[in-house]
Amino acid sequence: MKNRRLRPQKLSPAEQQSYDQAGKMLAAGQLEAAGERCRELLQSKPRALEPLRLLSWIDMRSGNIFAAHEAAEATVKLAPTDAMVVAWAAEVAAEVGNLRLARDHRRQVDLLGSRDSAVFSSVATSLTASEDHAGALVYYQRLLKKYPDDKQAKLNVAYSARYAGDFELAETCLRQLVSSHPDFYQAYFALTQLGTVSAEKNHISQLESALQRSGGCTEAEAFLGYGLGKEYEDLGENALAFQHYEMGARGQRKLYPRPSREAEIARSVIAASDGDGPVNDSQVGKGLVFVVGLPRAGSTLVDRMLGAHSKVYNAGELRALPFCAHRQLQLQPAEVMSPGLLAALGEIDVRSLALAYLDCLPEAWRRGETVTDKNPLNYLYVGLIRRALPAAKILHIYRSPMDACFSNYKQLFASGAYRHSYDLDEVAQHYAAYLALMGHWRELYGDSLVELSYELLVADTESELRRVLPALGLDWEDSVLEFHRRKAAVGTASFAQVRQPVYTGSVERWRLFAEPLKPLADALQRAGVSL
């Protein structure tokens, strides 16, 4: 006898009234009360679709993403032909790092053929989180067609277009935004990131005027400071560039005042993994390459080169590993590695972790392709990777201290990520802690780490790649030298640079700013880092 699909339970009039009240609570920002009301309804009717769906939204807004994911999956089982239900499940699956499940849900949405703008929004968000920016662009353009005056819809088109490589479309949208919304500072900043400017073609007067009009607005200082810093640097006005980078960093510290814990976390990982050692020779994880290191150290460049190989699939900056580790311990991933996870690293069931992580991977891995996971912060998880996925390869790309730190300092990261980068002393402390942790992994795992210097890579690309590819289990292909010709989207701050051939202009670039960067050099030396 075939298993019958469970049907949703209908709410009684009194229950419907209680559900409506939960919706009003949510609209008023009373997340906890709204969630409690939904849970009360689900105690008596666990298959009631409306409160289950609302609870998933509430949990997501509350940061309880794993509970949101469980509720979303439960709603799909109850209403697999409801496009909005399935699209929301795709969005949540992508947010928790399960690319396979997100893709399956999106395929189901496509079959349902919905034209609902809310469906488009969830699918676009899912595609963006999955780093399929070309796919997301299609849906964001549909939304913009429906809401041509919506500034966020237009910004989403611009961001997806630039990551997908359509700089002309991105520039058109951003120019329209700064014209129609002169106080939309994020759009000004995005405009400055589309490529190198010249004395004849730049946005400096626009940005300076917007900054003057803002009257000291913190958001303006944050976005416009970094934008002006970048354009002044392009023009060789290095003193002005650094002044504006400082302004941007001050703005970010005001917007995100909570201090960075990243250096402390890196130091704590050493103590927490001190008992780790050689791993078994299991084949679990075969076909995976984890590209690790600091942001802005060359990981996107290396990943792009590997992805030009016919046997390699770039999966992007996956969140699956840290999320699966947190989920196993019933912890929320509020930080890249929470205190609870640090305290329980040795207690993780690595077999279950491996199965959960592998289940999240895209189909390419199941087809036998080599898949790269380019989350730079996985350098914190090297010990877990070696224990859970011993056949996986770990490629560590590193960069000289001053260039690595300065590159982080002058980059505006998304939504307050990498908070250490907004203060030179914190940048130095973070670099020192990262260096110590990588030294720790080297002592524990030795030759199983494949290491690559950014400076050597750009100086002699072919020789370095001919050394690295066999270590990753890959044969040589000339295509890796033509990486810049690839059409595939790039979802990091290096989206423009990696569409160019290799260049050496970023090596020792910090020396152009040697005087204002003296506090950074001093801080690195105090932290024991050799320059």
Secondary structure per residue as TSV (DSSP state, phi and psi in degrees):
chain	resnum	aa	ss	phi	psi
A	1	M	-	360.0	132.6
A	2	K	-	-70.8	145.0
A	3	N	-	-71.1	128.7
A	4	R	-	-88.4	141.0
A	5	R	-	-68.9	136.1
A	6	L	-	-65.2	136.0
A	7	R	-	-96.1	146.6
A	8	P	-	-63.0	148.1
A	9	Q	-	-93.0	137.3
A	10	K	-	-85.0	146.2
A	11	L	-	-83.8	142.3
A	12	S	-	-72.4	165.9
A	13	P	H	-54.1	-40.7
A	14	A	H	-67.9	-40.2
A	15	E	H	-67.5	-36.2
A	16	Q	H	-63.1	-38.6
A	17	Q	H	-64.4	-39.3
A	18	S	H	-66.1	-39.2
A	19	Y	H	-64.2	-42.3
A	20	D	H	-60.5	-37.5
A	21	Q	H	-65.0	-37.1
A	22	A	H	-61.9	-40.1
A	23	G	H	-62.8	-39.5
A	24	K	H	-67.0	-38.4
A	25	M	H	-61.7	-42.3
A	26	L	H	-62.9	-44.3
A	27	A	H	-61.7	-30.3
A	28	A	T	-86.1	1.0
A	29	G	T	84.7	10.4
A	30	Q	-	-90.2	72.6
A	31	L	H	-64.2	-45.0
A	32	E	H	-63.2	-44.6
A	33	A	H	-66.1	-40.6
A	34	A	H	-64.6	-42.6
A	35	G	H	-63.8	-40.3
A	36	E	H	-63.4	-39.7
A	37	R	H	-63.7	-41.5
A	38	C	H	-64.0	-42.8
A	39	R	H	-63.7	-35.9
A	40	E	H	-62.5	-43.0
A	41	L	H	-64.7	-37.9
A	42	L	H	-75.1	-17.6
A	43	Q	H	-64.5	-39.5
A	44	S	H	-90.5	-28.7
A	45	K	-	-134.7	81.7
A	46	P	T	-66.4	-14.4
A	47	R	T	-108.2	25.2
A	48	A	-	-79.9	114.1
A	49	L	H	-64.0	-44.3
A	50	E	H	-61.9	-52.3
A	51	P	H	-68.1	-29.4
A	52	L	H	-66.4	-43.5
A	53	R	H	-66.4	-43.4
A	54	L	H	-64.9	-37.8
A	55	L	H	-63.3	-36.6
A	56	S	H	-62.5	-42.6
A	57	W	H	-63.3	-42.7
A	58	I	H	-63.6	-45.3
A	59	D	H	-62.4	-37.9
A	60	M	H	-65.2	-45.2
A	61	R	H	-66.5	-26.6
A	62	S	T	-84.6	-5.5
A	63	G	T	87.1	6.1
A	64	N	-	-92.9	71.3
A	65	I	H	-70.0	-28.5
A	66	F	H	-72.5	-39.4
A	67	A	H	-65.0	-39.0
A	68	A	H	-61.0	-39.8
A	69	H	H	-66.1	-44.5
A	70	E	H	-61.5	-43.0
A	71	A	H	-66.5	-40.0
A	72	A	H	-63.3	-41.7
A	73	E	H	-66.2	-35.0
A	74	A	H	-65.2	-37.6
A	75	T	H	-68.0	-35.2
A	76	V	H	-63.7	-39.0
A	77	K	H	-63.9	-32.3
A	78	L	H	-83.0	-30.7
A	79	A	-	-140.0	66.6
A	80	P	T	-70.4	-10.3
A	81	T	T	-105.3	6.1
A	82	D	-	-91.1	109.3
A	83	A	H	-60.0	-37.8
A	84	M	H	-67.6	-39.3
A	85	V	H	-61.6	-46.9
A	86	V	H	-70.2	-38.4
A	87	A	H	-64.6	-41.3
A	88	W	H	-62.9	-40.5
A	89	A	H	-62.8	-36.0
A	90	A	H	-64.1	-42.1
A	91	E	H	-62.7	-45.0
A	92	V	H	-70.3	-39.0
A	93	A	H	-60.1	-41.3
A	94	A	H	-66.4	-37.8
A	95	E	H	-64.5	-33.1
A	96	V	T	-89.1	3.5
A	97	G	T	91.4	8.6
A	98	N	-	-93.1	87.9
A	99	L	H	-66.4	-35.8
A	100	R	H	-63.0	-49.4
A	101	L	H	-66.2	-40.3
A	102	A	H	-59.5	-43.0
A	103	R	H	-63.1	-43.4
A	104	D	H	-61.0	-42.3
A	105	H	H	-66.2	-39.8
A	106	R	H	-63.1	-38.2
A	107	R	H	-61.6	-38.9
A	108	Q	H	-65.9	-39.8
A	109	V	H	-61.1	-42.7
A	110	D	H	-59.5	-41.2
A	111	L	H	-65.5	-32.1
A	112	L	H	-75.5	-22.2
A	113	G	T	65.3	34.4
A	114	S	-	-70.8	149.6
A	115	R	-	-114.2	14.1
A	116	D	-	-71.5	132.1
A	117	S	H	-65.2	-31.9
A	118	A	H	-65.8	-34.9
A	119	V	H	-65.9	-46.1
A	120	F	H	-56.2	-42.9
A	121	S	H	-63.2	-45.2
A	122	S	H	-66.7	-40.7
A	123	V	H	-65.1	-42.1
A	124	A	H	-62.1	-42.8
A	125	T	H	-64.0	-39.9
A	126	S	H	-63.6	-43.8
A	127	L	H	-65.5	-39.2
A	128	T	H	-63.8	-46.2
A	129	A	H	-63.9	-26.4
A	130	S	T	-88.0	2.1
A	131	E	T	62.6	28.3
A	132	D	-	-97.2	78.1
A	133	H	H	-74.0	-29.8
A	134	A	H	-66.0	-41.7
A	135	G	H	-66.6	-41.3
A	136	A	H	-62.6	-36.7
A	137	L	H	-58.4	-39.3
A	138	V	H	-58.4	-46.3
A	139	Y	H	-73.6	-37.6
A	140	Y	H	-65.7	-33.7
A	141	Q	H	-67.6	-36.0
A	142	R	H	-63.3	-41.5
A	143	L	H	-65.2	-41.4
A	144	L	H	-65.5	-34.0
A	145	K	H	-64.2	-35.7
A	146	K	H	-76.6	-34.7
A	147	Y	-	-128.6	71.8
A	148	P	T	-63.6	-19.5
A	149	D	T	-99.3	4.4
A	150	D	-	-81.2	113.4
A	151	K	H	-67.4	-33.7
A	152	Q	H	-69.4	-37.1
A	153	A	H	-62.2	-40.5
A	154	K	H	-69.9	-38.3
A	155	L	H	-64.1	-39.8
A	156	N	H	-62.3	-39.8
A	157	V	H	-62.1	-44.7
A	158	A	H	-61.4	-46.3
A	159	Y	H	-65.6	-44.8
A	160	S	H	-63.8	-39.7
A	161	A	H	-63.8	-42.4
A	162	R	H	-68.3	-38.8
A	163	Y	H	-67.7	-32.8
A	164	A	H	-79.9	-7.3
A	165	G	T	97.3	3.5
A	166	D	-	-92.9	77.5
A	167	F	H	-67.8	-29.6
A	168	E	H	-65.1	-45.9
A	169	L	H	-64.1	-42.8
A	170	A	H	-59.2	-46.1
A	171	E	H	-64.5	-40.8
A	172	T	H	-59.1	-48.0
A	173	C	H	-62.8	-43.2
A	174	L	H	-69.3	-37.1
A	175	R	H	-64.5	-39.7
A	176	Q	H	-63.3	-39.3
A	177	L	H	-66.0	-46.2
A	178	V	H	-71.3	-22.4
A	179	S	H	-76.1	-42.8
A	180	S	H	-88.9	-19.9
A	181	H	-	-132.7	77.9
A	182	P	T	-64.1	-9.5
A	183	D	T	-109.0	17.0
A	184	F	-	-91.5	82.2
A	185	Y	H	-67.0	-29.4
A	186	Q	H	-63.1	-34.5
A	187	A	H	-67.5	-38.6
A	188	Y	H	-59.7	-47.6
A	189	F	H	-59.6	-46.5
A	190	A	H	-59.6	-35.0
A	191	L	H	-63.4	-35.3
A	192	T	H	-73.1	-15.9
A	193	Q	T	-91.8	0.9
A	194	L	T	-79.3	-9.2
A	195	G	S	162.1	178.3
A	196	T	-	-74.3	134.4
A	197	V	-	-96.5	168.9
A	198	S	-	-130.2	173.5
A	199	A	S	-62.4	-30.3
A	200	E	S	-83.6	-29.4
A	201	K	S	-133.4	103.0
A	202	N	-	-154.2	179.1
A	203	H	-	-118.8	16.0
A	204	I	H	-61.1	-45.6
A	205	S	H	-63.5	-38.4
A	206	Q	H	-61.4	-47.3
A	207	L	H	-68.6	-41.0
A	208	E	H	-63.5	-40.3
A	209	S	H	-64.6	-43.5
A	210	A	H	-63.4	-38.9
A	211	L	H	-65.0	-41.7
A	212	Q	H	-65.8	-40.1
A	213	R	H	-67.6	-26.6
A	214	S	H	-69.7	-19.2
A	215	G	T	64.2	36.4
A	216	G	S	82.9	18.0
A	217	C	-	-59.7	130.5
A	218	T	H	-61.9	-43.0
A	219	E	H	-62.7	-39.0
A	220	A	H	-63.2	-44.9
A	221	E	H	-60.1	-40.6
A	222	A	H	-65.3	-54.4
A	223	F	H	-73.0	-47.9
A	224	L	H	-72.8	-30.8
A	225	G	H	-59.9	-49.6
A	226	Y	H	-66.8	-38.6
A	227	G	H	-63.4	-46.3
A	228	L	H	-66.9	-38.6
A	229	G	H	-57.5	-44.7
A	230	K	H	-64.2	-44.5
A	231	E	H	-72.8	-38.1
A	232	Y	H	-63.4	-37.4
A	233	E	H	-65.2	-41.9
A	234	D	H	-55.7	-35.4
A	235	L	T	-87.3	0.6
A	236	G	T	80.7	10.5
A	237	E	-	-89.6	73.0
A	238	N	H	-69.6	-34.6
A	239	A	H	-64.6	-45.7
A	240	L	H	-65.4	-38.0
A	241	A	H	-58.8	-48.6
A	242	F	H	-66.2	-38.4
A	243	Q	H	-57.5	-40.2
A	244	H	H	-78.0	-32.5
A	245	Y	H	-60.8	-40.9
A	246	E	H	-62.1	-41.8
A	247	M	H	-60.9	-45.6
A	248	G	H	-61.1	-41.9
A	249	A	H	-65.1	-40.6
A	250	R	H	-61.1	-42.3
A	251	G	H	-61.7	-42.5
A	252	Q	H	-64.7	-37.9
A	253	R	H	-65.5	-32.3
A	254	K	H	-72.3	-40.3
A	255	L	H	-70.3	-33.5
A	256	Y	S	-128.4	74.5
A	257	P	-	-72.0	-17.4
A	258	R	S	-62.6	127.8
A	259	P	-	-65.1	152.8
A	260	S	-	-71.3	140.9
A	261	R	-	-113.6	10.5
A	262	E	H	-65.5	-41.0
A	263	A	H	-66.0	-41.6
A	264	E	H	-61.0	-40.9
A	265	I	H	-63.2	-45.8
A	266	A	H	-59.7	-41.4
A	267	R	H	-67.1	-36.4
A	268	S	H	-68.8	-31.5
A	269	V	H	-62.4	-35.8
A	270	I	H	-59.6	-48.2
A	271	A	H	-66.1	-39.3
A	272	A	H	-70.5	-24.4
A	273	S	T	-109.4	16.6
A	274	D	T	-63.3	-26.2
A	275	G	T	-87.6	-2.8
A	276	D	-	-66.6	160.9
A	277	G	-	-162.6	-158.2
A	278	P	-	-55.7	146.4
A	279	V	-	-108.3	170.0
A	280	N	-	-74.6	174.8
A	281	D	-	-98.2	29.0
A	282	S	-	-58.2	152.1
A	283	Q	-	-90.1	7.0
A	284	V	T	-65.4	126.9
A	285	G	T	97.1	1.7
A	286	K	T	-60.6	136.2
A	287	G	T	94.2	4.5
A	288	L	E	-110.3	141.3
A	289	V	E	-128.3	118.3
A	290	F	E	-94.2	117.2
A	291	V	E	-96.5	113.4
A	292	V	E	-123.3	165.2
A	293	G	S	147.7	-165.6
A	294	L	-	-87.8	153.1
A	295	P	T	-60.8	150.3
A	296	R	T	67.4	21.6
A	297	A	S	-106.0	0.6
A	298	G	S	114.0	6.4
A	299	S	H	-66.0	-37.0
A	300	T	H	-66.2	-40.3
A	301	L	H	-59.8	-49.0
A	302	V	H	-63.8	-43.9
A	303	D	H	-60.9	-40.9
A	304	R	H	-64.0	-40.5
A	305	M	H	-63.1	-46.4
A	306	L	H	-61.7	-39.3
A	307	G	H	-67.1	-16.0
A	308	A	T	-78.1	-7.9
A	309	H	S	-77.9	140.7
A	310	S	T	-66.0	-19.1
A	311	K	T	-103.6	10.3
A	312	V	E	-120.2	138.2
A	313	Y	E	-120.7	122.8
A	314	N	E	-83.7	114.2
A	315	A	-	-87.8	-11.1
A	316	G	-	94.6	-165.6
A	317	E	S	-87.3	83.0
A	318	L	-	-71.0	141.4
A	319	R	-	-100.9	3.5
A	320	A	H	-60.7	-44.2
A	321	L	H	-63.9	-55.1
A	322	P	H	-61.8	-35.4
A	323	F	H	-68.5	-41.2
A	324	C	H	-64.7	-38.2
A	325	A	H	-65.0	-44.9
A	326	H	H	-64.3	-41.0
A	327	R	H	-63.9	-40.4
A	328	Q	H	-58.7	-35.6
A	329	L	T	-93.4	8.1
A	330	Q	T	56.7	45.9
A	331	L	-	-117.7	151.2
A	332	Q	-	-90.5	134.9
A	333	P	-	-80.8	63.3
A	334	A	S	-69.1	-25.9
A	335	E	S	-126.2	170.0
A	336	V	S	-60.7	-32.4
A	337	M	S	-148.0	107.7
A	338	S	-	-72.8	158.5
A	339	P	H	-56.1	-36.8
A	340	G	H	-63.5	-39.8
A	341	L	H	-69.6	-41.4
A	342	L	H	-56.5	-41.7
A	343	A	H	-71.1	-20.3
A	344	A	T	-119.0	17.8
A	345	L	G	-54.7	-41.0
A	346	G	G	-73.6	-13.7
A	347	E	G	-95.5	-4.5
A	348	I	-	-67.5	135.3
A	349	D	-	-78.6	99.4
A	350	V	H	-68.2	-27.1
A	351	R	H	-66.3	-44.7
A	352	S	H	-65.9	-37.5
A	353	L	H	-62.3	-43.9
A	354	A	H	-61.7	-46.0
A	355	L	H	-61.9	-42.3
A	356	A	H	-65.0	-43.0
A	357	Y	H	-66.0	-47.0
A	358	L	H	-63.3	-30.7
A	359	D	H	-67.2	-22.0
A	360	C	H	-84.5	-14.2
A	361	L	S	-72.4	152.4
A	362	P	-	-66.6	166.9
A	363	E	H	-61.9	-25.1
A	364	A	H	-55.2	-38.0
A	365	W	H	-65.4	-38.1
A	366	R	H	-71.1	-22.2
A	367	R	T	-82.1	-4.2
A	368	G	T	96.4	5.7
A	369	E	-	-77.5	156.3
A	370	T	E	-78.7	129.4
A	371	V	E	-113.7	131.8
A	372	T	E	-101.3	136.6
A	373	D	E	-113.0	108.5
A	374	K	-	-105.9	39.1
A	375	N	-	-79.5	108.8
A	376	P	G	-56.1	-34.3
A	377	L	G	-74.5	-1.8
A	378	N	G	-65.5	-5.9
A	379	Y	G	-61.8	-23.9
A	380	L	G	-72.5	-21.8
A	381	Y	G	-106.2	12.7
A	382	V	H	-55.5	-41.4
A	383	G	H	-60.4	-44.9
A	384	L	H	-65.9	-39.4
A	385	I	H	-60.5	-45.8
A	386	R	H	-65.3	-33.8
A	387	R	H	-78.3	-40.2
A	388	A	H	-88.8	-32.9
A	389	L	-	-131.2	65.0
A	390	P	T	-62.6	-22.2
A	391	A	T	-87.4	-7.2
A	392	A	S	-70.5	150.0
A	393	K	E	-96.2	144.8
A	394	I	E	-120.0	116.8
A	395	L	E	-108.5	113.3
A	396	H	E	-101.6	117.5
A	397	I	E	-107.0	131.1
A	398	Y	E	-128.5	161.8
A	399	R	-	-137.3	154.5
A	400	S	-	-58.2	147.7
A	401	P	H	-55.1	-50.9
A	402	M	H	-66.8	-43.2
A	403	D	H	-65.7	-42.7
A	404	A	H	-61.6	-46.3
A	405	C	H	-69.4	-43.6
A	406	F	H	-65.5	-39.0
A	407	S	H	-60.8	-36.4
A	408	N	H	-70.9	-41.7
A	409	Y	H	-62.6	-37.3
A	410	K	T	-93.0	8.5
A	411	Q	-	-104.5	128.5
A	412	L	-	-86.9	108.9
A	413	F	-	-86.0	163.1
A	414	A	G	-73.5	137.9
A	415	S	G	48.2	40.8
A	416	G	G	74.9	15.7
A	417	A	-	-67.2	156.6
A	418	Y	S	50.9	58.1
A	419	R	G	-63.7	-20.4
A	420	H	G	-62.5	-22.5
A	421	S	G	-74.2	-4.4
A	422	Y	G	-96.7	10.2
A	423	D	S	-148.3	127.0
A	424	L	H	-61.0	-38.9
A	425	D	H	-66.8	-40.8
A	426	E	H	-67.4	-36.0
A	427	V	H	-59.0	-45.0
A	428	A	H	-64.3	-44.4
A	429	Q	H	-61.4	-41.1
A	430	H	H	-65.3	-43.9
A	431	Y	H	-62.2	-42.4
A	432	A	H	-63.0	-41.7
A	433	A	H	-67.0	-40.9
A	434	Y	H	-61.0	-44.6
A	435	L	H	-62.0	-42.4
A	436	A	H	-64.8	-40.7
A	437	L	H	-66.8	-42.5
A	438	M	H	-65.1	-34.3
A	439	G	H	-63.3	-37.7
A	440	H	H	-62.9	-46.1
A	441	W	H	-63.9	-36.8
A	442	R	H	-63.2	-40.3
A	443	E	H	-65.0	-39.1
A	444	L	H	-76.1	-41.5
A	445	Y	H	-117.8	-5.8
A	446	G	G	48.3	-122.1
A	447	D	G	-69.7	-8.0
A	448	S	G	-73.9	-13.9
A	449	L	E	-89.4	129.2
A	450	V	E	-97.3	120.7
A	451	E	E	-117.8	146.8
A	452	L	E	-145.0	127.6
A	453	S	E	-87.0	130.3
A	454	Y	H	-59.1	-43.5
A	455	E	H	-62.0	-42.1
A	456	L	H	-69.0	-36.6
A	457	L	H	-60.8	-46.8
A	458	V	H	-77.1	-22.3
A	459	A	H	-78.5	-36.5
A	460	D	S	-145.6	73.6
A	461	T	H	-59.1	-48.9
A	462	E	H	-63.4	-44.6
A	463	S	H	-61.1	-43.1
A	464	E	H	-66.9	-40.7
A	465	L	H	-69.3	-35.3
A	466	R	H	-65.9	-26.6
A	467	R	H	-77.9	-41.0
A	468	V	H	-79.3	-41.3
A	469	L	H	-56.8	-48.5
A	470	P	H	-60.7	-34.7
A	471	A	H	-64.6	-23.7
A	472	L	T	-95.0	4.9
A	473	G	T	81.1	23.8
A	474	L	-	-118.1	142.4
A	475	D	-	-79.9	160.3
A	476	W	-	-70.9	138.6
A	477	E	-	-138.4	133.0
A	478	D	G	-61.1	-22.4
A	479	S	G	-59.8	-25.2
A	480	V	G	-66.1	-21.5
A	481	L	G	-82.7	-11.2
A	482	E	G	-106.9	27.6
A	483	F	G	-55.2	-33.2
A	484	H	G	-69.1	-13.0
A	485	R	G	-87.2	-6.2
A	486	R	-	-66.7	144.7
A	487	K	-	-90.7	-13.4
A	488	A	S	-58.1	147.6
A	489	A	-	-66.6	156.4
A	490	V	-	-129.6	118.1
A	491	G	-	-101.6	28.4
A	492	T	S	-125.8	178.6
A	493	A	T	-64.9	-11.1
A	494	S	T	-92.2	18.2
A	495	F	T	-57.9	-31.0
A	496	A	T	-86.4	-43.5
A	497	Q	G	-62.1	-39.9
A	498	V	G	-79.3	1.7
A	499	R	G	-94.9	11.1
A	500	Q	S	-115.4	157.6
A	501	P	-	-61.2	165.2
A	502	V	-	-58.9	135.6
A	503	Y	-	-135.4	158.8
A	504	T	-	-109.0	11.1
A	505	G	T	-66.0	-17.1
A	506	S	T	-90.7	-7.9
A	507	V	T	-76.8	128.7
A	508	E	T	60.6	24.1
A	509	R	G	-66.9	-25.8
A	510	W	G	-58.9	-24.7
A	511	R	G	-64.8	-22.7
A	512	L	G	-68.4	-14.5
A	513	F	G	-123.4	28.8
A	514	A	T	-57.4	-40.6
A	515	E	T	-67.5	-55.2
A	516	P	T	-67.0	-19.2
A	517	L	T	-91.4	5.7
A	518	K	H	-57.5	-40.9
A	519	P	H	-58.6	-33.4
A	520	L	H	-67.5	-46.6
A	521	A	H	-59.5	-43.0
A	522	D	H	-63.5	-42.1
A	523	A	H	-65.3	-39.6
A	524	L	H	-63.7	-42.9
A	525	Q	H	-66.6	-37.4
A	526	R	H	-63.3	-31.5
A	527	A	T	-83.4	1.7
A	528	G	T	88.1	15.3
A	529	V	-	-93.3	126.0
A	530	S	-	-77.9	132.3
A	531	L	-	-88.3	360.0
